[in-house]
Amino acid sequence: MSIYSTLKKYQLKCNTWLGLGTFVDSPNSIDFLIYHDDKWEYDGELELTCNDFFKNKSGHIITMNNKLSPSRNDLCPCKSGLKYKRCCWNKRKIVSY
């Protein structure tokens, strides 16, 4: 997770980064956090690594959407594989994401 946090911080050109994560089979909402507070600076090697990593992104890494809630045609955040309107749209008053 440390490598992913470093690459994501670099990609977004952030001076500070707080990464939250959980393990696949963990019952916890958050198992660890990573905080980076070093100033963003261009790094050629990190640039190439970052571009390569996010170009060939695996399904194991989940990025958060910046929207407050999904639109009806987005994939459902419950990971059912269905569109939000076909899955949890009607439950939106009960379930919060």
Residue pairs with C-beta under 8 A, 6 or more apart in sequence:
1 19
1 21
1 32
1 34
2 34
4 19
4 61
5 17
5 19
5 34
5 36
6 36
6 46
7 46
7 49
7 50
7 53
7 54
8 17
8 19
9 17
9 36
9 40
10 40
10 43
10 46
10 47
10 50
11 50
11 54
13 40
14 36
14 40
15 37
15 38
15 39
15 40
16 35
16 36
16 37
17 34
17 35
17 36
17 37
18 33
18 34
18 35
19 33
19 34
19 35
19 36
20 30
20 32
20 33
21 30
21 31
21 32
21 33
21 34
22 28
22 29
22 30
22 31
22 32
23 31
65 74
69 92
69 97
70 76
70 77
70 84
70 97
71 84
72 83
72 84
72 85
72 89
73 83
73 84
73 85
74 83
74 84
75 81
75 82
75 83
75 84
76 82
76 83
76 84
76 86
76 87
76 88
77 84
77 88
77 97
78 87
78 88
78 95
80 87
80 88
88 95
